[in-house]
């Protein structure tokens, strides 16, 4: 039974004007030569060069002088190793040095795709049938480096979306690293990452059960500075510090609009991108709620599933996920506990859908096989398209299937409310397939989503078009549920 889908005439497209001021360094030796040249300038030349730079770039970034100073501070050690007294440098000279350590990066010049949508915390001042929403996107720029960006909008009673105007500046958050670690959990995650045991033992054996990040960093740096270090040991030490840096908090300034906040790769674990965040409004047993998302951190050779949570979209806590089930991509958290436990969908083998339960939201083990590819349009793999949605008839799971020519289609399944390891129904045909005008893009023949909501008895389904742009569709819930119940 084919379910009717209404595609809405709205499109989110990449905007190369949205740039962030990013830290840039070309290696210690080239940086030293750059600093030497700047030190030959007299104060007047420094001021003239700095003022010219500020005229060109100050209007493009909020408080760019503070950014320059922060980036200069990042190479303080390099400067001091040149026998330069860092503290005696003038503010102008520090800013000028920092400007040479800064580059603009167009965060969504290549694509804005794989959206998810959630209810905003603030639902005041709306008319009947309206809902304020926040939409997240995977934004991709040069070098295929991905970050998370946001848009805010209002859905009206006819499910039309009014998107709020975006801000003029892009702000990265301040980062606050976790200071203390539990040794047992840290060792467990290193084991899951397949870091070589002999190097783990050498580093970790003398640390206490609760150890400081600074102590670990000093031990690792001592090993890395050994001129005779072997490559496999270097890789293991980098993985240890890489994991430690994966725990952090992000804090955005309160004078920034949500459209101006970008969650940009910060830690080494995600240096090549933050992929496919699946945001969900999670309600705990005591009625409190927060927004959480699973995403994939990628550093060019290793994937690390991570969890991000927030209660206000200004402060975010970021943590790696642990356990045998926290592998591969495609994890999606249920919006509430089931029988007192957190629940998660996953595709740990890259092919099939699994479900897991846990007492801790960051610890996932014992995945249970939930769904295997059944229909031709999902023979390559089946996975989720975001967190399950509660309905009176069951948990609605929007899925994706990959078929011939690596074409991605969107489907739907219905799971039992009390025991979601039981499938009630699954659409035999795709809910959404790439239309002729949706086939071209960064990755052709793909429609994909990272999260939907239910509004006005309709499924509001944002989706990406061939990994380039995004739009959304509306599906009548009664028709969809009826089709799912008849499909079994």
Buried (B, 14 or more C-beta within 10 A) or exposed (E): EEBEBEBBEBEBEBBEEBBBBBBEBEEEEEBBEBBEEBBEBEEEEBBEBBEEBBEEBEEBBBEBBEBBBBBBBEBBEBBEEEEBEBEEBEEBBBBBBBBBBBBBBBBBBBBBBBBBBBBBBEEEEBEEEBBBBBBBBBBBBEEEBBBBBBBBBBBBEEBEBEBEEBBBBBBBBEEEBBEEBEBEBBBBBBEBBEBBEEBBEBBBEEBEEEBBBEBBBEBBEEBEEEEEEEEEBBBBBBBBBBBBBBBBBBEBEEEBBBBBBBBBBBBBBBBBBBBBBBBBBBBEEEEEBBBBBBBBBBBEEEBBBBBBBBEEBBBBBBBBBBBEBBBBBBBBBBBBBBEEEBBBBBBBEEBBBBBBBBEEBBBBEEBEEBBEBEBEBBBBBBBBBBBBBBBEBBBBBBBBBBBEEEBBBBBBBBBEBEEBBEBBBBBBBBBBBBEEEBBEBBBBBBBBBBBBBBBBEBBBBBBBBBBBBBBBBBBBBEBBBBBBEEBE
